[in-house]
């Protein structure tokens, strides 16, 4: 099961790729943006669990963007990265709404630990996932439709756990098979079809669990 979806915003392309490689190996889904404008476009497509953002960026810096996100009501945890390690800079970032601060250069292991701590602090908020009239609680494996429970098998719970952790993201059949610890991608197709029959009005024309031709599946969160 994926550990969560991270958004990394930094104008240093090399650092972006290094962080994406490292955090992906740590079982996170990682989306990157080179500036806040690109990040804003990504917010319209995805739901993120943690935002990792550089302070010093062109056009709009990380402190300004953090303040803007908080004013819009975005509650996603924000971890700020900066080459400025002085106390005043940290206070400015925290006052803008950042949850944590890490000075460059940093050990990737420390970054990973801080991300996990942020996720742990907000795990109760992230435990329930809503799409349409459905609510799924990951810790209990309970799916409801307008408060009416829908029975799920253990495999269906496992599959839904993976899908809700990466809303609106295409996951290949191979990725799903690996996360479900099965060698057969055909098993994934079978489980997807079974789950569709329980949540789709018309399983042949699914709204929530969509197949993307030649790529894989995604859970849609409108």
Biotite code that builds the C-alpha atoms (Angstrom):
import biotite.structure as struc

atoms = struc.array([
    struc.Atom([0.000, 0.000, 0.000], chain_id="A", res_id=1, res_name="UNK", atom_name="CA", element="C"),
    struc.Atom([1.302, 3.452, -0.884], chain_id="A", res_id=2, res_name="UNK", atom_name="CA", element="C"),
    struc.Atom([2.397, 5.660, 2.028], chain_id="A", res_id=3, res_name="UNK", atom_name="CA", element="C"),
    struc.Atom([0.734, 8.761, 0.575], chain_id="A", res_id=4, res_name="UNK", atom_name="CA", element="C"),
    struc.Atom([0.892, 11.345, -2.193], chain_id="A", res_id=5, res_name="UNK", atom_name="CA", element="C"),
    struc.Atom([3.525, 14.068, -1.924], chain_id="A", res_id=6, res_name="UNK", atom_name="CA", element="C"),
    struc.Atom([3.821, 17.348, -3.832], chain_id="A", res_id=7, res_name="UNK", atom_name="CA", element="C"),
    struc.Atom([7.393, 18.676, -4.060], chain_id="A", res_id=8, res_name="UNK", atom_name="CA", element="C"),
    struc.Atom([7.788, 22.305, -5.233], chain_id="A", res_id=9, res_name="UNK", atom_name="CA", element="C"),
    struc.Atom([11.301, 23.525, -6.038], chain_id="A", res_id=10, res_name="UNK", atom_name="CA", element="C"),
    struc.Atom([12.890, 25.414, -8.920], chain_id="A", res_id=11, res_name="UNK", atom_name="CA", element="C"),
    struc.Atom([16.000, 23.187, -8.687], chain_id="A", res_id=12, res_name="UNK", atom_name="CA", element="C"),
    struc.Atom([15.239, 20.532, -11.321], chain_id="A", res_id=13, res_name="UNK", atom_name="CA", element="C"),
    struc.Atom([18.073, 18.275, -10.219], chain_id="A", res_id=14, res_name="UNK", atom_name="CA", element="C"),
    struc.Atom([16.892, 18.287, -6.598], chain_id="A", res_id=15, res_name="UNK", atom_name="CA", element="C"),
    struc.Atom([13.338, 17.602, -7.734], chain_id="A", res_id=16, res_name="UNK", atom_name="CA", element="C"),
    struc.Atom([14.386, 14.456, -9.571], chain_id="A", res_id=17, res_name="UNK", atom_name="CA", element="C"),
    struc.Atom([16.591, 13.253, -6.721], chain_id="A", res_id=18, res_name="UNK", atom_name="CA", element="C"),
    struc.Atom([13.786, 13.712, -4.196], chain_id="A", res_id=19, res_name="UNK", atom_name="CA", element="C"),
    struc.Atom([11.287, 12.041, -6.498], chain_id="A", res_id=20, res_name="UNK", atom_name="CA", element="C"),
    struc.Atom([13.524, 8.997, -6.890], chain_id="A", res_id=21, res_name="UNK", atom_name="CA", element="C"),
    struc.Atom([14.287, 8.735, -3.177], chain_id="A", res_id=22, res_name="UNK", atom_name="CA", element="C"),
    struc.Atom([10.723, 9.249, -1.929], chain_id="A", res_id=23, res_name="UNK", atom_name="CA", element="C"),
    struc.Atom([9.260, 6.951, -4.580], chain_id="A", res_id=24, res_name="UNK", atom_name="CA", element="C"),
    struc.Atom([11.542, 4.181, -3.294], chain_id="A", res_id=25, res_name="UNK", atom_name="CA", element="C"),
    struc.Atom([10.091, 4.902, 0.155], chain_id="A", res_id=26, res_name="UNK", atom_name="CA", element="C"),
    struc.Atom([6.685, 3.897, -1.286], chain_id="A", res_id=27, res_name="UNK", atom_name="CA", element="C"),
    struc.Atom([5.279, 7.404, -1.782], chain_id="A", res_id=28, res_name="UNK", atom_name="CA", element="C"),
    struc.Atom([3.568, 8.703, -4.884], chain_id="A", res_id=29, res_name="UNK", atom_name="CA", element="C"),
    struc.Atom([5.519, 11.841, -5.771], chain_id="A", res_id=30, res_name="UNK", atom_name="CA", element="C"),
    struc.Atom([4.369, 14.708, -8.001], chain_id="A", res_id=31, res_name="UNK", atom_name="CA", element="C"),
    struc.Atom([6.763, 17.584, -8.671], chain_id="A", res_id=32, res_name="UNK", atom_name="CA", element="C"),
    struc.Atom([6.345, 21.235, -9.645], chain_id="A", res_id=33, res_name="UNK", atom_name="CA", element="C"),
    struc.Atom([9.007, 23.774, -10.614], chain_id="A", res_id=34, res_name="UNK", atom_name="CA", element="C"),
    struc.Atom([7.047, 26.804, -9.381], chain_id="A", res_id=35, res_name="UNK", atom_name="CA", element="C"),
    struc.Atom([3.861, 27.732, -7.552], chain_id="A", res_id=36, res_name="UNK", atom_name="CA", element="C"),
    struc.Atom([1.922, 28.314, -10.768], chain_id="A", res_id=37, res_name="UNK", atom_name="CA", element="C"),
    struc.Atom([2.490, 24.721, -11.831], chain_id="A", res_id=38, res_name="UNK", atom_name="CA", element="C"),
    struc.Atom([1.652, 23.602, -8.301], chain_id="A", res_id=39, res_name="UNK", atom_name="CA", element="C"),
    struc.Atom([-1.673, 25.423, -8.488], chain_id="A", res_id=40, res_name="UNK", atom_name="CA", element="C"),
    struc.Atom([-2.585, 23.536, -11.658], chain_id="A", res_id=41, res_name="UNK", atom_name="CA", element="C"),
    struc.Atom([-1.753, 20.232, -9.950], chain_id="A", res_id=42, res_name="UNK", atom_name="CA", element="C"),
    struc.Atom([-4.045, 21.081, -7.024], chain_id="A", res_id=43, res_name="UNK", atom_name="CA", element="C"),
    struc.Atom([-6.950, 20.986, -9.478], chain_id="A", res_id=44, res_name="UNK", atom_name="CA", element="C"),
    struc.Atom([-6.074, 17.406, -10.418], chain_id="A", res_id=45, res_name="UNK", atom_name="CA", element="C"),
    struc.Atom([-4.817, 15.671, -7.287], chain_id="A", res_id=46, res_name="UNK", atom_name="CA", element="C"),
    struc.Atom([-5.269, 15.409, -3.540], chain_id="A", res_id=47, res_name="UNK", atom_name="CA", element="C"),
    struc.Atom([-1.957, 15.611, -1.663], chain_id="A", res_id=48, res_name="UNK", atom_name="CA", element="C"),
    struc.Atom([-1.046, 14.317, 1.788], chain_id="A", res_id=49, res_name="UNK", atom_name="CA", element="C"),
    struc.Atom([2.049, 16.492, 2.333], chain_id="A", res_id=50, res_name="UNK", atom_name="CA", element="C"),
    struc.Atom([3.534, 19.482, 0.477], chain_id="A", res_id=51, res_name="UNK", atom_name="CA", element="C"),
    struc.Atom([7.331, 19.898, 0.467], chain_id="A", res_id=52, res_name="UNK", atom_name="CA", element="C"),
    struc.Atom([8.181, 23.403, -0.692], chain_id="A", res_id=53, res_name="UNK", atom_name="CA", element="C"),
    struc.Atom([11.337, 25.437, -1.209], chain_id="A", res_id=54, res_name="UNK", atom_name="CA", element="C"),
    struc.Atom([11.325, 28.980, 0.167], chain_id="A", res_id=55, res_name="UNK", atom_name="CA", element="C"),
    struc.Atom([13.455, 30.749, -2.430], chain_id="A", res_id=56, res_name="UNK", atom_name="CA", element="C"),
    struc.Atom([11.671, 30.479, -5.778], chain_id="A", res_id=57, res_name="UNK", atom_name="CA", element="C"),
    struc.Atom([11.132, 32.953, -8.652], chain_id="A", res_id=58, res_name="UNK", atom_name="CA", element="C"),
    struc.Atom([7.818, 34.763, -9.189], chain_id="A", res_id=59, res_name="UNK", atom_name="CA", element="C"),
    struc.Atom([6.320, 33.676, -5.857], chain_id="A", res_id=60, res_name="UNK", atom_name="CA", element="C"),
    struc.Atom([8.337, 32.384, -2.929], chain_id="A", res_id=61, res_name="UNK", atom_name="CA", element="C"),
    struc.Atom([7.387, 29.527, -0.646], chain_id="A", res_id=62, res_name="UNK", atom_name="CA", element="C"),
    struc.Atom([6.364, 31.716, 2.276], chain_id="A", res_id=63, res_name="UNK", atom_name="CA", element="C"),
    struc.Atom([3.974, 33.743, 0.111], chain_id="A", res_id=64, res_name="UNK", atom_name="CA", element="C"),
    struc.Atom([2.478, 30.604, -1.418], chain_id="A", res_id=65, res_name="UNK", atom_name="CA", element="C"),
    struc.Atom([2.077, 28.939, 1.969], chain_id="A", res_id=66, res_name="UNK", atom_name="CA", element="C"),
    struc.Atom([0.191, 31.966, 3.234], chain_id="A", res_id=67, res_name="UNK", atom_name="CA", element="C"),
    struc.Atom([-2.017, 31.937, 0.110], chain_id="A", res_id=68, res_name="UNK", atom_name="CA", element="C"),
    struc.Atom([-2.844, 28.238, 0.549], chain_id="A", res_id=69, res_name="UNK", atom_name="CA", element="C"),
    struc.Atom([-3.799, 28.743, 4.185], chain_id="A", res_id=70, res_name="UNK", atom_name="CA", element="C"),
    struc.Atom([-5.997, 31.724, 3.273], chain_id="A", res_id=71, res_name="UNK", atom_name="CA", element="C"),
    struc.Atom([-7.786, 29.460, 0.768], chain_id="A", res_id=72, res_name="UNK", atom_name="CA", element="C"),
    struc.Atom([-8.425, 26.933, 3.524], chain_id="A", res_id=73, res_name="UNK", atom_name="CA", element="C"),
    struc.Atom([-5.916, 24.308, 2.378], chain_id="A", res_id=74, res_name="UNK", atom_name="CA", element="C"),
    struc.Atom([-4.995, 22.259, 5.466], chain_id="A", res_id=75, res_name="UNK", atom_name="CA", element="C"),
    struc.Atom([-2.468, 19.908, 3.856], chain_id="A", res_id=76, res_name="UNK", atom_name="CA", element="C"),
    struc.Atom([0.715, 19.725, 5.983], chain_id="A", res_id=77, res_name="UNK", atom_name="CA", element="C"),
    struc.Atom([3.535, 21.856, 4.544], chain_id="A", res_id=78, res_name="UNK", atom_name="CA", element="C"),
    struc.Atom([7.225, 21.199, 5.079], chain_id="A", res_id=79, res_name="UNK", atom_name="CA", element="C"),
    struc.Atom([9.442, 24.082, 3.970], chain_id="A", res_id=80, res_name="UNK", atom_name="CA", element="C"),
    struc.Atom([12.980, 23.702, 2.592], chain_id="A", res_id=81, res_name="UNK", atom_name="CA", element="C"),
    struc.Atom([15.449, 26.573, 2.657], chain_id="A", res_id=82, res_name="UNK", atom_name="CA", element="C"),
    struc.Atom([19.114, 27.398, 2.475], chain_id="A", res_id=83, res_name="UNK", atom_name="CA", element="C"),
    struc.Atom([18.427, 30.058, 5.091], chain_id="A", res_id=84, res_name="UNK", atom_name="CA", element="C"),
    struc.Atom([18.764, 28.399, 8.465], chain_id="A", res_id=85, res_name="UNK", atom_name="CA", element="C"),
    struc.Atom([18.437, 31.438, 10.704], chain_id="A", res_id=86, res_name="UNK", atom_name="CA", element="C"),
    struc.Atom([15.757, 31.590, 13.363], chain_id="A", res_id=87, res_name="UNK", atom_name="CA", element="C"),
    struc.Atom([13.945, 34.626, 11.874], chain_id="A", res_id=88, res_name="UNK", atom_name="CA", element="C"),
    struc.Atom([13.457, 32.825, 8.535], chain_id="A", res_id=89, res_name="UNK", atom_name="CA", element="C"),
    struc.Atom([12.024, 29.782, 10.275], chain_id="A", res_id=90, res_name="UNK", atom_name="CA", element="C"),
    struc.Atom([9.641, 31.894, 12.329], chain_id="A", res_id=91, res_name="UNK", atom_name="CA", element="C"),
    struc.Atom([8.457, 33.699, 9.179], chain_id="A", res_id=92, res_name="UNK", atom_name="CA", element="C"),
    struc.Atom([7.686, 30.394, 7.472], chain_id="A", res_id=93, res_name="UNK", atom_name="CA", element="C"),
    struc.Atom([5.906, 28.968, 10.489], chain_id="A", res_id=94, res_name="UNK", atom_name="CA", element="C"),
    struc.Atom([3.866, 32.142, 10.941], chain_id="A", res_id=95, res_name="UNK", atom_name="CA", element="C"),
    struc.Atom([2.772, 31.862, 7.307], chain_id="A", res_id=96, res_name="UNK", atom_name="CA", element="C"),
    struc.Atom([1.306, 28.441, 8.075], chain_id="A", res_id=97, res_name="UNK", atom_name="CA", element="C"),
    struc.Atom([4.098, 25.917, 7.512], chain_id="A", res_id=98, res_name="UNK", atom_name="CA", element="C"),
    struc.Atom([4.038, 22.854, 9.762], chain_id="A", res_id=99, res_name="UNK", atom_name="CA", element="C"),
    struc.Atom([7.747, 22.065, 9.703], chain_id="A", res_id=100, res_name="UNK", atom_name="CA", element="C"),
    struc.Atom([11.062, 23.456, 8.478], chain_id="A", res_id=101, res_name="UNK", atom_name="CA", element="C"),
    struc.Atom([14.232, 21.812, 7.142], chain_id="A", res_id=102, res_name="UNK", atom_name="CA", element="C"),
    struc.Atom([17.421, 23.656, 6.221], chain_id="A", res_id=103, res_name="UNK", atom_name="CA", element="C"),
    struc.Atom([19.457, 22.825, 3.112], chain_id="A", res_id=104, res_name="UNK", atom_name="CA", element="C"),
    struc.Atom([21.588, 20.821, 2.748], chain_id="A", res_id=105, res_name="UNK", atom_name="CA", element="C"),
    struc.Atom([19.761, 18.023, 4.548], chain_id="A", res_id=106, res_name="UNK", atom_name="CA", element="C"),
    struc.Atom([19.973, 14.280, 4.965], chain_id="A", res_id=107, res_name="UNK", atom_name="CA", element="C"),
    struc.Atom([17.196, 12.594, 2.922], chain_id="A", res_id=108, res_name="UNK", atom_name="CA", element="C"),
    struc.Atom([16.599, 10.253, 5.857], chain_id="A", res_id=109, res_name="UNK", atom_name="CA", element="C"),
    struc.Atom([15.727, 13.234, 8.045], chain_id="A", res_id=110, res_name="UNK", atom_name="CA", element="C"),
    struc.Atom([13.347, 14.537, 5.385], chain_id="A", res_id=111, res_name="UNK", atom_name="CA", element="C"),
    struc.Atom([11.658, 11.131, 5.237], chain_id="A", res_id=112, res_name="UNK", atom_name="CA", element="C"),
    struc.Atom([11.313, 11.037, 9.024], chain_id="A", res_id=113, res_name="UNK", atom_name="CA", element="C"),
    struc.Atom([9.766, 14.506, 9.106], chain_id="A", res_id=114, res_name="UNK", atom_name="CA", element="C"),
    struc.Atom([7.289, 13.559, 6.358], chain_id="A", res_id=115, res_name="UNK", atom_name="CA", element="C"),
    struc.Atom([6.230, 10.467, 8.285], chain_id="A", res_id=116, res_name="UNK", atom_name="CA", element="C"),
    struc.Atom([5.790, 12.536, 11.449], chain_id="A", res_id=117, res_name="UNK", atom_name="CA", element="C"),
    struc.Atom([3.532, 14.996, 9.605], chain_id="A", res_id=118, res_name="UNK", atom_name="CA", element="C"),
    struc.Atom([1.469, 12.124, 8.231], chain_id="A", res_id=119, res_name="UNK", atom_name="CA", element="C"),
    struc.Atom([1.198, 10.560, 11.661], chain_id="A", res_id=120, res_name="UNK", atom_name="CA", element="C"),
    struc.Atom([-0.111, 13.792, 13.165], chain_id="A", res_id=121, res_name="UNK", atom_name="CA", element="C"),
    struc.Atom([-2.874, 14.081, 10.582], chain_id="A", res_id=122, res_name="UNK", atom_name="CA", element="C"),
    struc.Atom([-3.659, 10.380, 10.093], chain_id="A", res_id=123, res_name="UNK", atom_name="CA", element="C"),
    struc.Atom([-7.045, 10.670, 11.799], chain_id="A", res_id=124, res_name="UNK", atom_name="CA", element="C"),
    struc.Atom([-8.076, 13.388, 9.328], chain_id="A", res_id=125, res_name="UNK", atom_name="CA", element="C"),
    struc.Atom([-6.864, 11.324, 6.373], chain_id="A", res_id=126, res_name="UNK", atom_name="CA", element="C"),
    struc.Atom([-8.447, 8.097, 7.573], chain_id="A", res_id=127, res_name="UNK", atom_name="CA", element="C"),
    struc.Atom([-11.799, 8.721, 5.878], chain_id="A", res_id=128, res_name="UNK", atom_name="CA", element="C"),
    struc.Atom([-12.048, 9.270, 2.130], chain_id="A", res_id=129, res_name="UNK", atom_name="CA", element="C"),
    struc.Atom([-15.162, 10.512, 0.343], chain_id="A", res_id=130, res_name="UNK", atom_name="CA", element="C"),
    struc.Atom([-16.030, 10.156, -3.344], chain_id="A", res_id=131, res_name="UNK", atom_name="CA", element="C"),
    struc.Atom([-19.547, 10.973, -4.488], chain_id="A", res_id=132, res_name="UNK", atom_name="CA", element="C"),
    struc.Atom([-22.000, 9.588, -1.934], chain_id="A", res_id=133, res_name="UNK", atom_name="CA", element="C"),
    struc.Atom([-19.457, 7.005, -0.734], chain_id="A", res_id=134, res_name="UNK", atom_name="CA", element="C"),
    struc.Atom([-17.273, 7.193, 2.356], chain_id="A", res_id=135, res_name="UNK", atom_name="CA", element="C"),
    struc.Atom([-14.452, 4.738, 2.942], chain_id="A", res_id=136, res_name="UNK", atom_name="CA", element="C"),
    struc.Atom([-12.580, 4.459, 6.255], chain_id="A", res_id=137, res_name="UNK", atom_name="CA", element="C"),
    struc.Atom([-9.161, 2.946, 5.697], chain_id="A", res_id=138, res_name="UNK", atom_name="CA", element="C"),
    struc.Atom([-8.459, 1.893, 9.289], chain_id="A", res_id=139, res_name="UNK", atom_name="CA", element="C"),
    struc.Atom([-11.656, -0.171, 9.521], chain_id="A", res_id=140, res_name="UNK", atom_name="CA", element="C"),
    struc.Atom([-12.126, -1.128, 5.877], chain_id="A", res_id=141, res_name="UNK", atom_name="CA", element="C"),
    struc.Atom([-15.748, 0.055, 6.053], chain_id="A", res_id=142, res_name="UNK", atom_name="CA", element="C"),
    struc.Atom([-17.391, 1.457, 2.912], chain_id="A", res_id=143, res_name="UNK", atom_name="CA", element="C"),
    struc.Atom([-20.746, 3.228, 3.136], chain_id="A", res_id=144, res_name="UNK", atom_name="CA", element="C"),
    struc.Atom([-23.093, 4.780, 0.617], chain_id="A", res_id=145, res_name="UNK", atom_name="CA", element="C"),
    struc.Atom([-25.146, 7.528, 2.278], chain_id="A", res_id=146, res_name="UNK", atom_name="CA", element="C"),
    struc.Atom([-24.409, 5.799, 5.617], chain_id="A", res_id=147, res_name="UNK", atom_name="CA", element="C"),
    struc.Atom([-25.550, 2.383, 4.319], chain_id="A", res_id=148, res_name="UNK", atom_name="CA", element="C"),
    struc.Atom([-22.709, -0.149, 4.719], chain_id="A", res_id=149, res_name="UNK", atom_name="CA", element="C"),
    struc.Atom([-21.407, -2.100, 1.723], chain_id="A", res_id=150, res_name="UNK", atom_name="CA", element="C"),
    struc.Atom([-19.824, -5.475, 2.432], chain_id="A", res_id=151, res_name="UNK", atom_name="CA", element="C"),
    struc.Atom([-16.267, -5.833, 1.139], chain_id="A", res_id=152, res_name="UNK", atom_name="CA", element="C"),
    struc.Atom([-13.962, -8.827, 1.037], chain_id="A", res_id=153, res_name="UNK", atom_name="CA", element="C"),
    struc.Atom([-10.434, -8.545, 2.415], chain_id="A", res_id=154, res_name="UNK", atom_name="CA", element="C"),
    struc.Atom([-9.013, -8.272, -1.104], chain_id="A", res_id=155, res_name="UNK", atom_name="CA", element="C"),
    struc.Atom([-11.503, -5.552, -2.030], chain_id="A", res_id=156, res_name="UNK", atom_name="CA", element="C"),
    struc.Atom([-10.550, -3.591, 1.093], chain_id="A", res_id=157, res_name="UNK", atom_name="CA", element="C"),
    struc.Atom([-6.881, -3.932, 0.204], chain_id="A", res_id=158, res_name="UNK", atom_name="CA", element="C"),
    struc.Atom([-7.500, -2.728, -3.348], chain_id="A", res_id=159, res_name="UNK", atom_name="CA", element="C"),
    struc.Atom([-9.648, 0.204, -2.214], chain_id="A", res_id=160, res_name="UNK", atom_name="CA", element="C"),
    struc.Atom([-6.983, 1.200, 0.322], chain_id="A", res_id=161, res_name="UNK", atom_name="CA", element="C"),
    struc.Atom([-4.505, 1.517, -2.528], chain_id="A", res_id=162, res_name="UNK", atom_name="CA", element="C"),
    struc.Atom([-6.871, 3.413, -4.814], chain_id="A", res_id=163, res_name="UNK", atom_name="CA", element="C"),
    struc.Atom([-8.042, 5.961, -2.226], chain_id="A", res_id=164, res_name="UNK", atom_name="CA", element="C"),
    struc.Atom([-4.424, 6.683, -1.277], chain_id="A", res_id=165, res_name="UNK", atom_name="CA", element="C"),
    struc.Atom([-3.843, 7.921, -4.834], chain_id="A", res_id=166, res_name="UNK", atom_name="CA", element="C"),
    struc.Atom([-7.067, 9.611, -6.011], chain_id="A", res_id=167, res_name="UNK", atom_name="CA", element="C"),
    struc.Atom([-7.126, 10.738, -9.652], chain_id="A", res_id=168, res_name="UNK", atom_name="CA", element="C"),
    struc.Atom([-3.763, 9.051, -10.267], chain_id="A", res_id=169, res_name="UNK", atom_name="CA", element="C"),
    struc.Atom([-3.399, 6.319, -12.878], chain_id="A", res_id=170, res_name="UNK", atom_name="CA", element="C"),
    struc.Atom([-1.933, 3.173, -11.345], chain_id="A", res_id=171, res_name="UNK", atom_name="CA", element="C"),
    struc.Atom([-0.746, 0.470, -13.736], chain_id="A", res_id=172, res_name="UNK", atom_name="CA", element="C"),
    struc.Atom([-1.982, -3.085, -13.351], chain_id="A", res_id=173, res_name="UNK", atom_name="CA", element="C"),
    struc.Atom([1.596, -4.077, -12.554], chain_id="A", res_id=174, res_name="UNK", atom_name="CA", element="C"),
    struc.Atom([1.829, -1.476, -9.771], chain_id="A", res_id=175, res_name="UNK", atom_name="CA", element="C"),
    struc.Atom([-1.458, -2.651, -8.299], chain_id="A", res_id=176, res_name="UNK", atom_name="CA", element="C"),
    struc.Atom([-0.379, -6.297, -8.522], chain_id="A", res_id=177, res_name="UNK", atom_name="CA", element="C"),
    struc.Atom([2.869, -5.505, -6.709], chain_id="A", res_id=178, res_name="UNK", atom_name="CA", element="C"),
    struc.Atom([1.121, -3.581, -3.944], chain_id="A", res_id=179, res_name="UNK", atom_name="CA", element="C"),
    struc.Atom([-1.417, -6.400, -3.528], chain_id="A", res_id=180, res_name="UNK", atom_name="CA", element="C"),
    struc.Atom([1.415, -8.928, -3.523], chain_id="A", res_id=181, res_name="UNK", atom_name="CA", element="C"),
    struc.Atom([0.150, -10.981, -6.421], chain_id="A", res_id=182, res_name="UNK", atom_name="CA", element="C"),
    struc.Atom([2.010, -12.097, -9.542], chain_id="A", res_id=183, res_name="UNK", atom_name="CA", element="C"),
    struc.Atom([-1.083, -11.978, -11.734], chain_id="A", res_id=184, res_name="UNK", atom_name="CA", element="C"),
    struc.Atom([-2.322, -8.747, -13.306], chain_id="A", res_id=185, res_name="UNK", atom_name="CA", element="C"),
    struc.Atom([-5.408, -10.714, -14.285], chain_id="A", res_id=186, res_name="UNK", atom_name="CA", element="C"),
    struc.Atom([-6.240, -10.921, -10.581], chain_id="A", res_id=187, res_name="UNK", atom_name="CA", element="C"),
    struc.Atom([-6.314, -7.137, -10.496], chain_id="A", res_id=188, res_name="UNK", atom_name="CA", element="C"),
    struc.Atom([-8.836, -7.029, -13.357], chain_id="A", res_id=189, res_name="UNK", atom_name="CA", element="C"),
    struc.Atom([-11.056, -9.506, -11.498], chain_id="A", res_id=190, res_name="UNK", atom_name="CA", element="C"),
    struc.Atom([-10.915, -7.534, -8.232], chain_id="A", res_id=191, res_name="UNK", atom_name="CA", element="C"),
    struc.Atom([-11.581, -4.247, -10.037], chain_id="A", res_id=192, res_name="UNK", atom_name="CA", element="C"),
    struc.Atom([-14.681, -5.722, -11.692], chain_id="A", res_id=193, res_name="UNK", atom_name="CA", element="C"),
    struc.Atom([-15.959, -7.081, -8.377], chain_id="A", res_id=194, res_name="UNK", atom_name="CA", element="C"),
    struc.Atom([-15.463, -3.742, -6.676], chain_id="A", res_id=195, res_name="UNK", atom_name="CA", element="C"),
    struc.Atom([-17.169, -1.918, -9.520], chain_id="A", res_id=196, res_name="UNK", atom_name="CA", element="C"),
    struc.Atom([-20.257, -4.093, -9.152], chain_id="A", res_id=197, res_name="UNK", atom_name="CA", element="C"),
    struc.Atom([-20.579, -2.832, -5.594], chain_id="A", res_id=198, res_name="UNK", atom_name="CA", element="C"),
    struc.Atom([-20.100, 0.896, -6.168], chain_id="A", res_id=199, res_name="UNK", atom_name="CA", element="C"),
    struc.Atom([-20.967, 1.679, -9.778], chain_id="A", res_id=200, res_name="UNK", atom_name="CA", element="C"),
    struc.Atom([-24.525, 2.313, -10.964], chain_id="A", res_id=201, res_name="UNK", atom_name="CA", element="C"),
    struc.Atom([-23.508, 0.821, -14.318], chain_id="A", res_id=202, res_name="UNK", atom_name="CA", element="C"),
    struc.Atom([-20.338, -1.311, -13.972], chain_id="A", res_id=203, res_name="UNK", atom_name="CA", element="C"),
    struc.Atom([-19.919, -1.342, -17.772], chain_id="A", res_id=204, res_name="UNK", atom_name="CA", element="C"),
    struc.Atom([-19.685, 2.455, -17.778], chain_id="A", res_id=205, res_name="UNK", atom_name="CA", element="C"),
    struc.Atom([-17.891, 3.186, -14.499], chain_id="A", res_id=206, res_name="UNK", atom_name="CA", element="C"),
    struc.Atom([-17.748, 6.653, -12.992], chain_id="A", res_id=207, res_name="UNK", atom_name="CA", element="C"),
    struc.Atom([-15.521, 6.066, -9.975], chain_id="A", res_id=208, res_name="UNK", atom_name="CA", element="C"),
    struc.Atom([-13.051, 3.334, -10.929], chain_id="A", res_id=209, res_name="UNK", atom_name="CA", element="C"),
    struc.Atom([-12.018, 4.106, -14.471], chain_id="A", res_id=210, res_name="UNK", atom_name="CA", element="C"),
    struc.Atom([-9.802, 2.127, -16.831], chain_id="A", res_id=211, res_name="UNK", atom_name="CA", element="C"),
    struc.Atom([-7.352, 4.250, -18.809], chain_id="A", res_id=212, res_name="UNK", atom_name="CA", element="C"),
    struc.Atom([-6.615, 2.398, -22.037], chain_id="A", res_id=213, res_name="UNK", atom_name="CA", element="C"),
    struc.Atom([-3.046, 1.143, -22.216], chain_id="A", res_id=214, res_name="UNK", atom_name="CA", element="C"),
    struc.Atom([-2.162, 2.625, -18.826], chain_id="A", res_id=215, res_name="UNK", atom_name="CA", element="C"),
    struc.Atom([-4.127, 1.251, -15.880], chain_id="A", res_id=216, res_name="UNK", atom_name="CA", element="C"),
    struc.Atom([-6.849, 2.244, -13.424], chain_id="A", res_id=217, res_name="UNK", atom_name="CA", element="C"),
    struc.Atom([-7.660, 5.292, -11.324], chain_id="A", res_id=218, res_name="UNK", atom_name="CA", element="C"),
    struc.Atom([-10.179, 6.179, -8.654], chain_id="A", res_id=219, res_name="UNK", atom_name="CA", element="C"),
    struc.Atom([-11.888, 9.437, -9.590], chain_id="A", res_id=220, res_name="UNK", atom_name="CA", element="C"),
    struc.Atom([-12.473, 12.067, -6.971], chain_id="A", res_id=221, res_name="UNK", atom_name="CA", element="C"),
    struc.Atom([-14.574, 14.881, -8.420], chain_id="A", res_id=222, res_name="UNK", atom_name="CA", element="C"),
])
